[in-house]
Amino acid sequence: MRVFQIQDDWGMDHLQLATRPEPAPGPGQVLMRMRAAALNYRDLLVPNRGYGSFTGNLPLIPLSDGVGEVVEVGAGVTRVKVGDRVCPCFQQGWIAGEADLERITRTMGGPVDGTMADLVCLPEYGVVKVPAYLSDLEAATLPCAALTAWSALVTEERLGPGARVLVQGTGGVAIFAVQIARLFGAHVTVISSSDEKIARAKALGADAAINYRTTPEWAKASRAITGGRGFDHIVELGGEQTLPQSLRCIRPGGTLSMIGVVSGGTATVPLGLVVTRHVRLQGITVGHRDGFEAMLRAFEQHQVRPVIDRTFAFAELKEAMAYLKSGAHFGKVCIRH
C-alpha cells in the first residue's frame, strides 16, 4: 500500500512517498481504507521531531486526522462493522475522564502511525462513526481541530448564551471555535490580519472583528466590543505574541484556553493579571472520545459543516503542508486519498 513516511532521519527532506505491506486486523482491531485526511499545524512540527521523544520513532507515517471506510474487523469487534465510515481518535488512549500522561500521549501521526496511508489498522476503541450528512473531506477535518475547539468551549467551559468569546485567527481550530460558539448562542469576536478573511468570518457568524495589522493594540480596541467588561473566554492560538494582550482583555474570572503557539512558544506575560483578576488559564490538548462523540451528535443535530479551504491529492502532501505553513488558508486544508 502507499504511505507517506518520515524515513531514515528527521526533517522535511526525509518525508517521502513509499510502500508498506497491507496490515491485517487482529482481535479487537479495525482495518479502514482511508478516503481523506486533513492537516493541522502540528503536522508541520512532527517531521522535525517537534515533540521530542513523544514524536515517536522512524519510519513514521504523519497526519493525525482522516476518515476511512471499515473494510475488515478482527475477532470480538462490536463498536463498528464493515462498511461504516469512521474517524480515528487523535488521542488513541483517551476514552473519557481526566487527562493523564498515558491518555494524552498516544497520538495519531506521532508516535502512532497516522493517516497518510491507503489502509490504517487501529483498536476499535480508537475510532468513532461519523454522521452520514458529512462528506469524506468534511469528516476528515474533525478529530483534532474541531474537537480542540469543542473541548475548550464546551467540555472544559460549558459555554452559555450571551458569553463574549474572542477567537484568534481563521485557521482550522479558529473557524470551528466560531461555529461552536455560535451554536451555543455566544457573541463572537475574531482577530485576523486580513480584511478579506474577516469578511468571511462575519459571513460565517462572527459578530465583530479586529484587524490586528491595522490595529496592533487590539486588546484596547476590544473594550468597545465588550462594553469595557472584557471577554468571558479567549481561544488563545497565537502564543508568544498574543498572550500578553489576551491577559489584558479577558474579564476578571474569565477563561483563557491555551491551544496554539503559532507566533512562538516563549512569552513574557504579566502574571499578576492572572492572579489579581482570578483568570483561569486552561491548557487544551484536543480531547477524549466521549467529547468527540458528543460533538458529533451536536454537529448532526444542527448540520454544522466544516469549512474547507483547499484540497490536495495524496501525492501532493508536501505542497499541502507548504500551503498550510503560508497561512493563506481559511478553515481546513485537506488531502483526498
SULBEL-V521718 format. One record per helix or strand of 2 or more residues. SS is the DSSP state (~ for helix, > for strand). FROM is the first residue (numbers start at 1). TO is the last residue. If there is no record, write none. Layout:
ss = (SS,SS)
from = (FROM,FROM)
to = (TO,TO)
This chain:
ss = (>,~,>,>,~,~,>,>,~,>,>,~,>,~,~,>,~,>,~,>,~,>,~,>,~,>,~,>,~,>)
from = (2,12,15,29,42,52,65,85,101,107,119,124,127,136,142,164,172,187,195,208,218,231,243,250,271,280,289,308,314,332)
to = (6,14,19,38,46,55,73,88,105,108,123,126,129,140,155,168,183,192,204,211,225,236,249,258,276,283,302,313,326,336)
